[in-house]
Amino acid sequence: MSECTSQELSAPMVLVLFGATGDLTRRKVFPAVFNLFRAGRLPREFVVLGAGRTDLDQAEFQDRMRRSLEESSLFEQALWDRIADRIDYVRVDQDDPAGFKGLAVRLRKHLAAMEGGGNALFYLAVPPTAYGPIASGLGRAGLSREHEGGNGEVRLVVEKPFGRDLATARELDREIHGHFREHQVFRIDHYMAKETVQNILMFRFANAMFEPLWNRSYIESVEITAAESLGVEHRAGYYDQAGVLRDMFQNHMMMLLSLCAMEPPSIYEPERVRDEKSKLFRALRPFPVDDLDNHLALGQYVSGSVAGARVPGYRDEPGVAEDSLTPTYARMKVFVDNWRWQGVPFYITSGKRLQEKRTEIVVRFKEVPCSMFRDILGEHISTNRLVLGIQPDEVVDLSFQAKVPGSQMCLRTVNMHFDYAREQKSPVLGGYEKVLLDCMLGDQTLFWRQDAVELCWGFLTPILEECDCPDRGKRLHRYKAGSPGPE
C-alpha cells in the first residue's frame, strides 16, 4: 500500500461561530468540533467563541453546547472537562456596530493569550440574508484583515445557498469581497466531503482501466441521483421560497456533475482542480427553455406512506403556503458540449419524500458494437453499468456479463462490489468535520470558487425564470410521498 500524508494543525485557532444559539450549530457544527477534538485533530491551542443575538454569559452558552452533545449522544464527561474552558460567548447583533467592536475585543484577548498569536475562522451558521451584513460588520471592525491588528490568517465560512439567482449571487459576492479576499472565503458544500464523492477523482484518474473509457465513445449516459425520503422538516420557511432547483441543483448536483465530467488537472492542487470544474461548467449546453418539457420534469409530493408511516403532502407541512407551487422534485437532462462528452446525456434527479434515501452516480456503457452471439442470444446484450454509491451506502459496483454455468449458452449479469465501510479500519470523519478541518488548514479543494458559482447560476437562472412564471403549476406533476417520483 502506498504511504499517504495528512496535514496537521499546529497554528493556534479561534473558531468564531455566528448563529451560535441556532439549530445548525446545535445539531451539526458544534458536535463536529467536539468530534475533531476527540480525534485529536484540533490545534493544541484552540477556542470556540460563540456569537449570537441572545444575551448569554459564558456559563450559559457552555451549558447549551453540553446539551447539544447530549442530544447527539456524543457527550463524554472526561472530554467535556477538557474542552469546556475553551468555549466562550459574546453577544453580537449584525445590525449593531458596537457588537462587532465587542467581538473584536474578545477575539483579540484570546489571540493574545496564544503562543505567537493565532488564526481566526468565522463560521456563518446563519440565514443567507445575514452573510453580507456580517461580512461587512467584520470588515468595519478590522477583523477581516490578515496579519495586522493581532490577526493571523483570517477565513470566512459560508453555508449554501450562495444567492437566489445570478444577480443576487453577484451582489453577495460584492458584499463579501468588499472586506474579504477570495482566498479567505470558503463556500461549503457538504456533499463534497463525503468519502465516495472525494473518491470519484481517485477512481477516474488513478486507474488506467477506467479513464480511457470515460468518454462519448464508450458511455451511453450518466445518471446522477440524490433522493431523500424526508420532507422539508424544519426548513419549510426557507424551502418554500427556494424549491429543489435552488436548494440542490445549483450546488450539490452541479458539483457531482463536475466531478463526473471534468478533465484531469495536471496536478492535484486546489486551484487547478477548481479550474477544471469551472471549465466544465463553461461547456454546459445552454438549457433549451423553449423546449422545457423534453428536458425538465418538476414535481411536488402529496400525502403518502414512507417506511410504513403516513406522512402529509408538501402543502400540508407546517410553514408551507396552502397553494404553494414550489417544486420538491426535479429531473433534468443536461449536455456538455466538449470533445469528451458531445452527445452524452446526463440525467440529474433530486427530490424529497421519495421511496428511499439514495445518492448515487450510475454510468451506463454502450452496447458492444457487434454481437457475435446474436444467433443464440439475440441482438441486444445488457450493457455494463458502474454505480458509485454515495449515501447511505458508500460502495462501488461494476456489473458485467458472464456465462451461466451449464451446457447452455446463457448470459447472466454479475457484480464486482467494493464497500468502503468494510475496508475502512480507522474512524471516518463526517461531512462537517471534514469541511471544518479543511477550512482550518486553508485547503479550498472541496469548496466553491466564485466563478463556478456564477457559471452555475448563469446556467440555471433562465430555467428558474421560466419555471417561476405564473403558469408554472401546469408543469408541476404530483407524486405520492414514498413513491419513486412522478410518472
C-alpha positions as CSV (number, residue, x, y, z in Angstrom):
1,M,0.0,0.0,0.0
2,S,1.3,3.5,-0.8
3,E,2.0,5.8,2.0
4,C,-0.4,8.7,2.4
5,T,0.2,12.1,4.0
6,S,-2.0,14.2,6.1
7,Q,-1.6,17.8,7.2
8,E,-1.5,18.5,10.9
9,L,-2.9,21.7,12.5
10,S,-0.3,23.4,14.7
11,A,-1.2,27.1,14.5
12,P,-3.5,28.3,17.3
13,M,-7.0,28.9,16.2
14,V,-10.1,30.8,17.4
15,L,-13.3,29.5,15.8
16,V,-16.0,32.2,15.9
17,L,-19.4,30.7,15.5
18,F,-22.1,33.2,14.3
19,G,-25.5,31.8,14.9
20,A,-24.1,30.1,18.0
21,T,-27.5,29.6,19.6
22,G,-29.2,28.4,16.4
23,D,-30.3,25.0,15.2
24,L,-27.4,24.4,12.8
25,T,-24.7,25.0,15.5
26,R,-26.6,22.8,18.0
27,R,-27.2,19.8,15.6
28,K,-24.2,19.9,13.3
29,V,-21.4,22.4,13.8
30,F,-20.5,22.1,17.5
31,P,-20.8,18.3,17.6
32,A,-18.4,18.2,14.6
33,V,-16.0,20.4,16.6
34,F,-16.2,18.0,19.5
35,N,-15.6,15.0,17.3
36,L,-12.4,16.7,15.9
37,F,-11.3,17.4,19.5
38,R,-12.0,13.7,20.4
39,A,-9.9,12.6,17.4
40,G,-7.0,14.9,18.3
41,R,-7.3,16.9,15.1
42,L,-7.6,20.3,16.6
43,P,-4.6,22.6,17.4
44,R,-3.2,22.4,21.0
45,E,-4.4,26.0,21.5
46,F,-8.0,26.3,20.3
47,V,-11.0,28.4,21.4
48,V,-14.7,28.2,20.3
49,L,-16.1,31.8,20.5
50,G,-19.9,31.7,20.1
51,A,-21.5,34.9,18.7
52,G,-25.3,35.4,18.6
53,R,-28.1,37.8,19.4
54,T,-29.2,36.0,22.5
55,D,-28.0,37.6,25.8
56,L,-26.0,34.8,27.5
57,D,-23.0,34.6,29.7
58,Q,-20.1,32.1,29.2
59,A,-21.5,29.5,31.6
60,E,-25.0,29.6,30.0
61,F,-23.5,29.1,26.5
62,Q,-21.3,26.3,27.7
63,D,-24.4,24.6,29.1
64,R,-26.2,24.9,25.7
65,M,-23.2,23.3,24.0
66,R,-23.1,20.5,26.6
67,R,-26.8,19.8,25.9
68,S,-26.2,19.7,22.2
69,L,-23.7,16.9,22.7
70,E,-26.1,15.0,25.0
71,E,-28.8,15.3,22.3
72,S,-26.5,13.8,19.7
73,S,-25.2,11.1,22.1
74,L,-21.6,12.4,21.8
75,F,-21.2,13.6,25.4
76,E,-18.3,12.2,27.4
77,Q,-17.6,13.8,30.8
78,A,-13.8,13.4,30.6
79,L,-13.6,15.1,27.2
80,W,-16.0,17.7,28.2
81,D,-13.9,18.7,31.2
82,R,-11.0,19.3,28.8
83,I,-12.9,21.4,26.3
84,A,-15.4,23.3,28.4
85,D,-13.0,26.1,29.3
86,R,-12.2,26.7,25.7
87,I,-15.8,27.7,25.0
88,D,-16.7,31.4,25.2
89,Y,-19.6,33.6,24.1
90,V,-20.1,37.2,23.1
91,R,-23.4,38.9,22.1
92,V,-23.4,40.3,18.6
93,D,-26.3,41.9,16.7
94,Q,-25.5,42.0,13.0
95,D,-27.1,45.4,12.7
96,D,-25.2,47.0,15.7
97,P,-21.6,48.0,15.0
98,A,-21.0,48.1,18.8
99,G,-21.4,44.3,18.9
100,F,-18.7,43.8,16.4
101,K,-16.4,46.1,18.4
102,G,-17.1,43.9,21.4
103,L,-16.3,40.8,19.4
104,A,-13.0,42.3,18.3
105,V,-12.0,43.0,21.9
106,R,-12.9,39.4,23.0
107,L,-11.3,37.8,19.9
108,R,-8.0,39.7,20.3
109,K,-7.9,38.8,24.0
110,H,-8.0,35.1,23.1
111,L,-5.5,35.5,20.3
112,A,-3.1,37.5,22.5
113,A,-3.2,34.6,25.1
114,M,-2.0,32.2,22.5
115,E,1.7,31.5,21.9
116,G,2.8,33.6,19.0
117,G,-0.8,34.7,18.3
118,G,-3.3,32.7,16.2
119,N,-5.7,32.5,13.3
120,A,-9.4,33.3,13.2
121,L,-12.1,31.3,11.4
122,F,-15.5,33.0,11.2
123,Y,-18.2,30.4,10.5
124,L,-21.6,31.8,9.5
125,A,-24.2,29.3,10.7
126,V,-26.9,31.9,10.0
127,P,-29.6,32.6,7.3
128,P,-28.2,33.6,3.9
129,T,-29.6,37.1,4.3
130,A,-27.1,37.7,7.1
131,Y,-24.0,36.8,5.2
132,G,-23.5,40.2,3.7
133,P,-24.2,42.3,6.9
134,I,-21.9,40.1,9.0
135,A,-19.1,40.2,6.5
136,S,-19.4,44.0,6.4
137,G,-19.6,44.2,10.2
138,L,-16.4,42.1,10.5
139,G,-14.6,44.3,7.9
140,R,-15.6,47.6,9.6
141,A,-14.3,46.2,12.9
142,G,-11.0,45.4,11.3
143,L,-11.4,41.7,11.7
144,S,-11.1,40.7,8.0
145,R,-7.5,42.0,7.6
146,E,-4.8,39.3,7.9
147,H,-1.5,39.7,9.8
148,E,-2.3,43.0,11.4
149,G,-4.1,44.3,14.5
150,G,-3.5,41.0,16.3
151,N,-4.9,38.9,13.5
152,G,-3.0,36.0,11.9
153,E,-4.7,34.2,8.9
154,V,-8.5,35.1,8.7
155,R,-11.1,32.9,6.9
156,L,-14.8,33.3,6.4
157,V,-17.0,30.2,6.0
158,V,-20.5,30.5,4.5
159,E,-23.1,27.8,4.0
160,K,-25.3,27.5,0.9
161,P,-27.3,28.9,-0.8
162,F,-25.0,31.5,-2.4
163,G,-27.7,33.8,-3.6
164,R,-31.1,33.0,-5.3
165,D,-30.0,33.6,-8.9
166,L,-27.1,35.1,-10.9
167,A,-27.9,38.7,-9.9
168,T,-28.1,38.0,-6.1
169,A,-25.1,35.8,-6.2
170,R,-23.1,38.6,-7.7
171,E,-24.5,41.1,-5.2
172,L,-23.5,38.8,-2.3
173,D,-20.0,38.4,-3.8
174,R,-19.7,42.2,-3.9
175,E,-20.7,42.5,-0.2
176,I,-18.2,39.8,0.9
177,H,-15.4,40.9,-1.3
178,G,-15.8,44.5,0.0
179,H,-13.8,43.2,3.0
180,F,-12.5,39.7,2.3
181,R,-10.3,38.5,-0.5
182,E,-11.2,35.3,-2.4
183,H,-8.6,33.1,-0.8
184,Q,-10.2,33.9,2.6
185,V,-13.7,32.8,1.6
186,F,-14.8,29.2,2.0
187,R,-18.2,28.3,0.4
188,I,-19.2,25.0,1.9
189,D,-20.7,22.1,0.0
190,H,-21.0,19.1,2.4
191,Y,-21.7,16.7,-0.4
192,M,-18.1,17.2,-1.4
193,A,-16.9,16.0,2.0
194,K,-18.4,12.5,1.6
195,E,-15.8,9.8,1.1
196,T,-17.2,8.4,-2.1
197,V,-17.6,11.8,-3.7
198,Q,-13.9,12.6,-3.0
199,N,-13.0,9.2,-4.4
200,I,-14.5,9.9,-7.8
201,L,-11.4,11.7,-8.9
202,M,-9.2,9.0,-7.4
203,F,-11.3,6.4,-9.2
204,R,-11.1,8.2,-12.5
205,F,-7.6,9.5,-12.6
206,A,-5.6,6.9,-10.6
207,N,-6.7,3.8,-12.5
208,A,-5.6,3.2,-16.1
209,M,-8.5,0.8,-16.8
210,F,-11.3,3.4,-16.5
211,E,-10.1,6.8,-17.8
212,P,-9.6,5.6,-21.4
213,L,-13.3,4.5,-21.5
214,W,-14.6,7.7,-19.8
215,N,-15.9,9.5,-22.9
216,R,-18.6,9.6,-25.6
217,S,-17.1,6.6,-27.5
218,Y,-18.0,4.1,-24.7
219,I,-20.5,5.8,-22.4
220,E,-24.2,5.9,-23.3
221,S,-25.4,8.1,-20.4
222,V,-24.7,9.2,-16.9
223,E,-27.4,9.3,-14.2
224,I,-26.8,11.4,-11.0
225,T,-29.5,11.0,-8.3
226,A,-29.9,12.5,-4.9
227,A,-33.2,11.1,-3.5
228,E,-34.4,11.9,0.0
229,S,-37.1,10.1,2.0
230,L,-37.5,13.1,4.4
231,G,-39.8,16.0,3.7
232,V,-38.9,19.7,4.4
233,E,-38.7,19.1,8.2
234,H,-37.7,22.3,10.0
235,R,-36.7,24.2,6.8
236,A,-40.1,25.0,5.4
237,G,-39.7,28.7,5.7
238,Y,-36.6,28.6,3.5
239,Y,-37.5,25.7,1.2
240,D,-40.9,27.2,0.1
241,Q,-39.0,30.2,-1.2
242,A,-36.2,28.2,-2.8
243,G,-37.5,24.9,-4.2
244,V,-35.5,21.9,-5.3
245,L,-33.6,23.6,-8.1
246,R,-32.2,26.3,-5.9
247,D,-31.7,24.0,-2.9
248,M,-30.0,21.1,-4.6
249,F,-29.1,21.7,-8.3
250,Q,-27.2,25.0,-8.1
251,N,-24.7,23.4,-5.7
252,H,-24.7,19.7,-4.8
253,M,-25.9,18.3,-8.2
254,M,-23.7,20.6,-10.3
255,M,-20.7,19.7,-8.2
256,L,-21.3,16.0,-8.6
257,L,-21.7,16.6,-12.4
258,S,-18.3,18.4,-12.4
259,L,-16.5,15.5,-10.7
260,C,-18.0,13.0,-13.1
261,A,-17.2,15.0,-16.3
262,M,-14.2,17.3,-15.6
263,E,-10.9,16.9,-17.3
264,P,-7.9,15.8,-15.2
265,P,-5.8,18.7,-13.8
266,S,-2.1,18.5,-14.3
267,I,-1.6,18.1,-10.6
268,Y,-3.9,17.6,-7.6
269,E,-3.8,21.2,-6.3
270,P,-6.8,23.2,-5.2
271,E,-6.8,26.0,-7.8
272,R,-6.0,23.6,-10.7
273,V,-8.9,21.3,-9.6
274,R,-11.2,24.2,-9.4
275,D,-10.0,25.5,-12.8
276,E,-11.2,22.2,-14.3
277,K,-14.6,22.4,-12.6
278,S,-15.1,25.9,-14.0
279,K,-14.0,24.8,-17.4
280,L,-16.7,22.0,-17.3
281,F,-19.4,24.5,-16.2
282,R,-18.5,26.7,-19.2
283,A,-19.1,23.8,-21.5
284,L,-22.6,23.2,-20.4
285,R,-25.0,23.5,-23.3
286,P,-27.5,26.4,-22.7
287,F,-30.7,24.9,-21.4
288,P,-33.4,24.9,-24.1
289,V,-36.1,26.8,-22.2
290,D,-38.3,26.8,-25.4
291,D,-38.4,23.0,-25.2
292,L,-38.5,22.7,-21.4
293,D,-40.9,19.8,-21.2
294,N,-38.5,17.5,-23.1
295,H,-35.6,18.4,-20.8
296,L,-37.0,19.0,-17.3
297,A,-39.7,17.4,-15.2
298,L,-40.9,19.1,-11.9
299,G,-43.0,17.5,-9.2
300,Q,-44.4,18.2,-5.7
301,Y,-45.3,15.4,-3.2
302,V,-48.7,14.8,-1.9
303,S,-49.6,12.7,1.2
304,G,-48.5,9.1,1.2
305,S,-46.6,6.5,3.1
306,V,-42.8,6.4,3.8
307,A,-41.4,3.4,5.6
308,G,-44.9,2.3,6.6
309,A,-45.8,5.6,8.2
310,R,-48.3,8.1,6.8
311,V,-46.9,11.5,6.0
312,P,-48.5,14.7,4.9
313,G,-48.3,16.3,1.5
314,Y,-46.0,19.2,0.9
315,R,-48.8,21.8,1.1
316,D,-49.8,20.4,4.5
317,E,-46.4,20.8,6.0
318,P,-46.1,23.4,8.7
319,G,-44.9,26.7,7.3
320,V,-45.8,25.9,3.7
321,A,-48.4,28.0,1.8
322,E,-51.5,26.0,1.1
323,D,-51.4,27.0,-2.5
324,S,-47.7,26.6,-2.9
325,L,-46.3,25.8,-6.4
326,T,-42.8,25.1,-5.1
327,P,-41.3,22.0,-6.8
328,T,-39.9,19.3,-4.4
329,Y,-38.7,17.1,-7.3
330,A,-36.8,17.8,-10.5
331,R,-35.3,15.6,-13.2
332,M,-33.2,17.3,-15.8
333,K,-31.4,16.2,-19.0
334,V,-28.1,18.1,-19.5
335,F,-25.5,18.0,-22.2
336,V,-21.8,19.0,-22.1
337,D,-20.6,20.5,-25.3
338,N,-16.9,19.4,-25.5
339,W,-14.8,16.8,-27.2
340,R,-15.1,14.2,-24.4
341,W,-18.9,14.3,-23.8
342,Q,-20.6,15.6,-27.0
343,G,-24.0,13.9,-27.3
344,V,-23.9,12.0,-24.0
345,P,-27.0,12.9,-21.8
346,F,-26.5,13.5,-18.1
347,Y,-29.8,12.8,-16.2
348,I,-29.8,14.7,-12.9
349,T,-32.5,13.9,-10.4
350,S,-33.3,15.1,-6.9
351,G,-36.4,15.1,-4.8
352,K,-37.9,14.9,-1.3
353,R,-40.3,12.3,0.2
354,L,-39.2,9.6,-2.3
355,Q,-39.1,5.9,-1.8
356,E,-35.7,5.8,-0.2
357,K,-32.7,7.9,0.7
358,R,-30.2,7.3,-2.0
359,T,-27.4,9.3,-3.6
360,E,-25.6,7.6,-6.4
361,I,-24.0,8.1,-9.8
362,V,-24.7,5.5,-12.5
363,V,-22.5,5.3,-15.6
364,R,-24.1,3.2,-18.4
365,F,-21.7,2.0,-21.0
366,K,-22.7,1.4,-24.6
367,E,-23.7,-2.0,-26.0
368,V,-21.0,-4.0,-27.7
369,P,-20.8,-2.7,-31.4
370,C,-21.5,-6.1,-32.9
371,S,-22.8,-9.2,-31.0
372,M,-21.1,-12.4,-32.2
373,F,-23.7,-14.2,-30.0
374,R,-26.7,-12.7,-31.9
375,D,-27.9,-16.0,-33.3
376,I,-28.2,-17.6,-29.8
377,L,-28.6,-14.6,-27.5
378,G,-30.3,-12.1,-29.8
379,E,-29.2,-8.7,-30.9
380,H,-29.1,-7.0,-27.5
381,I,-26.8,-7.8,-24.6
382,S,-27.3,-5.9,-21.3
383,T,-24.8,-3.1,-21.1
384,N,-22.1,-2.7,-18.4
385,R,-23.0,-0.4,-15.6
386,L,-20.8,1.3,-13.0
387,V,-22.5,2.5,-9.8
388,L,-20.8,4.9,-7.4
389,G,-23.0,4.8,-4.2
390,I,-22.6,8.0,-2.1
391,Q,-25.3,7.6,0.6
392,P,-26.5,5.8,2.6
393,D,-24.2,3.0,1.3
394,E,-20.7,4.1,0.2
395,V,-20.0,1.5,-2.4
396,V,-18.7,0.9,-6.0
397,D,-20.4,-1.7,-8.1
398,L,-19.4,-2.8,-11.6
399,S,-21.8,-5.1,-13.5
400,F,-20.8,-7.1,-16.5
401,Q,-21.9,-10.2,-18.4
402,A,-20.8,-13.8,-17.7
403,K,-22.0,-17.2,-18.8
404,V,-24.4,-19.1,-16.7
405,P,-22.8,-22.4,-15.6
406,G,-24.0,-25.4,-17.5
407,S,-24.3,-26.7,-21.0
408,Q,-26.5,-24.0,-22.4
409,M,-25.2,-20.6,-23.7
410,C,-27.0,-18.2,-21.4
411,L,-25.8,-14.9,-20.0
412,R,-26.2,-13.5,-16.5
413,T,-25.3,-10.2,-15.0
414,V,-22.7,-10.4,-12.2
415,N,-21.3,-7.7,-9.9
416,M,-17.9,-6.7,-8.6
417,H,-18.5,-4.9,-5.3
418,F,-16.4,-2.7,-3.1
419,D,-17.8,-1.4,0.3
420,Y,-16.0,1.5,1.9
421,A,-17.2,0.7,5.4
422,R,-16.0,-2.9,5.3
423,E,-12.5,-1.9,4.2
424,Q,-12.1,1.1,6.5
425,K,-10.2,0.3,9.7
426,S,-9.9,3.8,11.3
427,P,-12.8,6.2,12.0
428,V,-14.0,8.2,9.1
429,L,-14.7,11.9,9.6
430,G,-18.2,13.1,8.9
431,G,-19.0,15.9,6.4
432,Y,-19.0,18.8,8.8
433,E,-15.8,17.5,10.5
434,K,-14.1,17.2,7.1
435,V,-15.0,20.7,5.9
436,L,-14.2,22.3,9.2
437,L,-10.7,20.7,9.1
438,D,-10.1,21.8,5.6
439,C,-11.2,25.4,6.5
440,M,-8.7,25.4,9.4
441,L,-6.0,24.0,7.1
442,G,-6.8,26.5,4.4
443,D,-7.4,23.8,1.8
444,Q,-10.0,25.0,-0.7
445,T,-10.1,21.9,-3.0
446,L,-13.6,20.9,-1.9
447,F,-15.0,24.4,-1.8
448,W,-16.8,26.6,-4.4
449,R,-15.0,29.4,-6.2
450,Q,-16.9,32.5,-7.2
451,D,-16.6,32.0,-10.9
452,A,-18.1,28.4,-10.6
453,V,-20.9,29.8,-8.5
454,E,-21.7,32.4,-11.2
455,L,-21.4,29.9,-14.0
456,C,-23.9,27.5,-12.4
457,W,-26.3,30.3,-11.6
458,G,-25.9,31.5,-15.2
459,F,-26.9,28.0,-16.4
460,L,-29.9,27.7,-14.1
461,T,-31.3,31.2,-14.0
462,P,-33.0,31.0,-17.4
463,I,-34.7,27.8,-16.2
464,L,-35.8,29.4,-12.9
465,E,-37.2,32.4,-14.7
466,E,-39.2,30.2,-17.0
467,C,-40.4,27.9,-14.1
468,D,-41.2,30.8,-11.8
469,C,-43.7,32.2,-14.3
470,P,-47.4,32.4,-13.2
471,D,-48.4,29.3,-15.2
472,R,-45.8,27.0,-13.6
473,G,-48.5,25.0,-11.9
474,K,-49.2,23.3,-15.3
475,R,-45.7,21.9,-15.2
476,L,-45.9,20.6,-11.6
477,H,-46.6,16.8,-11.5
478,R,-48.0,15.4,-8.3
479,Y,-46.4,12.3,-6.8
480,K,-47.2,10.3,-3.7
481,A,-44.8,10.5,-0.8
482,G,-42.9,7.2,-0.7
483,S,-43.1,6.7,-4.4
484,P,-40.1,6.8,-6.9
485,G,-41.4,10.2,-8.0
486,P,-43.7,11.5,-10.8
487,E,-44.7,9.1,-13.7
